[in-house]
Amino acid sequence: MEWVNKNNGILTFLGLVLSAATFFLAENKSLVLVVIGVTIVAVFVSHKIHRHRATNFNDVREKAKILFIDDKECQIVTNLRRNNFEVRKIDDVTSPALDTDVQWANTIFVDYKDVGKKLFGKKEGLGLITELKRTYGETKRYVIYSSAQDFDGLVEFPYIRKNASYDEFISLITEEVSRL
């Protein structure tokens, strides 16, 4: 069905032309007007719902602005850059609302350990990611990124292991970017 996504503008136009032709050829004009009206409303609603959603790998790569906040080296950053993703990596954040890298990003991976200590003490990365969500809300996607433990079900944020495969990262990035 990928061809439908690439050509949905053409398909929408053809549907409207067919509806208009039916209007001029049909005997019951009011019924055809209702069908045309419903078609137009459905097209606008569908466009509004799907206009920002990433539908394939290239869409994800174009839309994703990924930030890793980690005090250690991240091999995944190198791998994503090799595949032409826009990726930045910083060691920590001192001001969530003012940091230009945080403002730029739409998908943020936050290490659980050793980041956010200055601002959030023992909460570390969990304190930072919570503050980022409080500051930016649903305009960004947030992921806990750690080798410490499995956070699945323990916090409100998605989680991925630092040693996850490239494909696991791509899958999660695709899922998160499609929610923007």
Backbone torsions as a table, in degrees:
resi	resn	phi	psi	omega
1	MET	NA	4.3	-178.6
2	GLU	-62.2	-31.9	179.7
3	TRP	-64.3	-28.5	177.2
4	VAL	-65.6	-41.7	179.4
5	ASN	-63.5	-40.1	-179.1
6	LYS	-70.8	-30.1	-173.8
7	ASN	-115.3	19.5	-175.1
8	ASN	-65.2	-25.4	175.2
9	GLY	-65.8	-43.8	178.4
10	ILE	-65.7	-44.0	179.3
11	LEU	-63.3	-38.8	177.2
12	THR	-63.2	-45.6	178.6
13	PHE	-60.2	-46.7	179.2
14	LEU	-62.1	-37.7	177.5
15	GLY	-63.3	-41.7	178.4
16	LEU	-68.3	-39.2	176.9
17	VAL	-62.6	-43.9	178.3
18	LEU	-62.7	-40.8	178.1
19	SER	-63.5	-43.4	179.6
20	ALA	-64.3	-42.4	178.3
21	ALA	-62.9	-40.9	177.9
22	THR	-62.0	-38.5	179.5
23	PHE	-59.0	-45.9	-177.1
24	PHE	-73.1	-24.6	-178.3
25	LEU	-96.4	-17.4	-174.8
26	ALA	-83.1	154.0	177.3
27	GLU	-84.7	-37.0	-178.1
28	ASN	-93.8	87.0	-175.1
29	LYS	-65.2	-35.8	-177.2
30	SER	-66.5	-38.8	177.7
31	LEU	-64.7	-41.5	179.3
32	VAL	-66.1	-38.5	177.3
33	LEU	-62.1	-39.9	177.3
34	VAL	-62.6	-44.9	179.6
35	VAL	-62.3	-43.5	178.7
36	ILE	-63.3	-44.2	178.9
37	GLY	-60.2	-45.3	178.4
38	VAL	-62.9	-40.3	179.0
39	THR	-62.0	-45.4	-179.2
40	ILE	-63.8	-45.1	178.1
41	VAL	-60.9	-43.7	179.7
42	ALA	-62.3	-39.2	179.0
43	VAL	-64.2	-46.0	-179.4
44	PHE	-66.0	-41.9	178.7
45	VAL	-63.7	-45.3	179.5
46	SER	-62.0	-42.6	179.3
47	HIS	-63.2	-43.1	-179.3
48	LYS	-63.6	-40.4	-178.9
49	ILE	-69.4	-40.4	-170.0
50	HIS	-105.0	-1.3	-173.1
51	ARG	-65.1	-29.8	-178.4
52	HIS	-103.4	-5.2	-176.3
53	ARG	-78.0	135.0	176.7
54	ALA	-78.7	130.5	-174.9
55	THR	-108.8	-18.5	178.3
56	ASN	-149.0	178.9	-175.0
57	PHE	-56.1	-45.0	-179.2
58	ASN	-65.2	-38.7	176.8
59	ASP	-62.5	-42.9	179.7
60	VAL	-62.4	-47.0	-178.6
61	ARG	-61.7	-38.6	179.1
62	GLU	-69.1	-37.8	-174.0
63	LYS	-86.6	-31.1	-173.6
64	ALA	-70.3	131.2	170.0
65	LYS	-126.0	99.2	-167.1
66	ILE	-102.0	133.2	176.8
67	LEU	-122.4	129.8	172.0
68	PHE	-106.4	126.7	175.2
69	ILE	-110.0	103.7	-173.9
70	ASP	-155.1	135.0	-179.5
71	ASP	-80.7	-4.9	179.9
72	LYS	-116.3	169.7	178.6
73	GLU	-65.0	143.0	-178.8
74	CYS	-124.2	107.3	179.4
75	GLN	-63.8	-32.2	-178.5
76	ILE	-62.9	-30.9	178.0
77	VAL	-61.8	-45.7	177.9
78	THR	-61.2	-45.0	-179.2
79	ASN	-64.0	-40.8	178.8
80	LEU	-66.9	-40.3	177.9
81	ARG	-63.0	-39.3	177.9
82	ARG	-59.7	-28.3	-179.8
83	ASN	-99.8	23.2	172.1
84	ASN	64.7	30.3	170.9
85	PHE	-84.8	148.5	171.7
86	GLU	-82.8	111.0	-175.3
87	VAL	-135.2	136.8	172.3
88	ARG	-126.3	154.2	177.1
89	LYS	-135.0	131.6	175.3
90	ILE	-129.8	157.1	-177.9
91	ASP	-77.9	-33.5	-177.8
92	ASP	-167.4	173.1	178.1
93	VAL	-124.1	129.9	178.4
94	THR	-100.3	-22.4	178.2
95	SER	-145.3	95.5	-176.3
96	PRO	-52.7	-38.6	-176.6
97	ALA	-77.1	-22.7	-174.0
98	LEU	-108.0	-13.2	-176.7
99	ASP	-65.9	123.2	-176.5
100	THR	-67.7	-32.7	177.8
101	ASP	-67.4	-40.5	177.6
102	VAL	-66.1	-42.7	178.3
103	GLN	-61.0	-38.6	-179.0
104	TRP	-67.2	-41.4	-170.9
105	ALA	-71.4	152.7	169.9
106	ASN	-118.1	-11.2	176.3
107	THR	-133.9	119.1	-171.7
108	ILE	-122.0	122.6	175.0
109	PHE	-99.8	123.8	-177.3
110	VAL	-117.9	123.6	175.5
111	ASP	-66.3	142.6	-178.0
112	TYR	-76.1	-36.1	-174.4
113	LYS	-106.4	142.0	169.4
114	ASP	69.2	9.2	169.2
115	VAL	-118.9	150.0	-179.6
116	GLY	76.6	6.9	-178.2
117	LYS	-62.2	-42.5	-177.2
118	LYS	-64.1	-35.7	-177.5
119	LEU	-90.3	-34.0	-168.9
120	PHE	-125.1	8.8	175.8
121	GLY	55.6	-127.2	-175.7
122	LYS	-66.9	-20.2	178.8
123	LYS	-70.6	-25.4	177.1
124	GLU	45.8	-124.7	-176.8
125	GLY	-61.1	-34.5	178.9
126	LEU	-66.3	-37.6	174.9
127	GLY	-65.6	-41.7	179.8
128	LEU	-64.3	-48.5	-177.3
129	ILE	-64.7	-35.3	177.0
130	THR	-66.0	-41.5	177.9
131	GLU	-67.1	-39.2	176.9
132	LEU	-59.8	-44.8	179.8
133	LYS	-66.5	-38.1	178.2
134	ARG	-63.7	-38.5	-177.7
135	THR	-75.1	-44.9	-171.8
136	TYR	-106.7	-11.8	177.0
137	GLY	59.8	-138.3	-175.1
138	GLU	-86.6	7.3	178.5
139	THR	-75.8	-13.0	179.5
140	LYS	-132.7	163.3	175.3
141	ARG	-112.3	144.0	-173.1
142	TYR	-127.5	135.3	-178.6
143	VAL	-135.2	132.7	172.0
144	ILE	-80.7	133.8	-173.1
145	TYR	-130.7	111.9	-173.6
146	SER	-161.5	160.5	171.2
147	SER	-106.8	0.7	-174.0
148	ALA	-65.2	-52.3	-177.2
149	GLN	-165.7	176.6	176.9
150	ASP	-91.5	118.3	-177.2
151	PHE	-94.2	-0.2	-175.0
152	ASP	-51.5	120.4	178.9
153	GLY	83.9	-9.7	-177.8
154	LEU	-91.3	-25.9	-179.8
155	VAL	-134.3	167.7	-176.3
156	GLU	-80.0	-2.2	-175.5
157	PHE	-102.5	149.3	171.7
158	PRO	-63.3	158.9	-176.2
159	TYR	-134.2	143.1	170.9
160	ILE	-141.9	142.7	178.1
161	ARG	-74.5	146.5	178.1
162	LYS	-61.4	-31.6	-178.5
163	ASN	-93.4	17.2	177.2
164	ALA	-64.5	156.2	-179.5
165	SER	-72.5	162.4	176.6
166	TYR	-56.6	-43.1	-179.8
167	ASP	-62.4	-36.7	177.0
168	GLU	-65.7	-39.9	177.3
169	PHE	-64.7	-44.7	179.6
170	ILE	-61.4	-41.8	178.7
171	SER	-61.0	-45.7	-179.9
172	LEU	-67.7	-42.5	178.4
173	ILE	-60.9	-44.4	178.4
174	THR	-59.4	-46.0	179.2
175	GLU	-61.6	-45.1	-177.3
176	GLU	-71.4	-42.9	179.9
177	VAL	-64.8	-33.9	179.4
178	SER	-68.2	-16.0	179.1
179	ARG	-89.5	-5.7	-179.9
180	LEU	-73.0	NA	NA
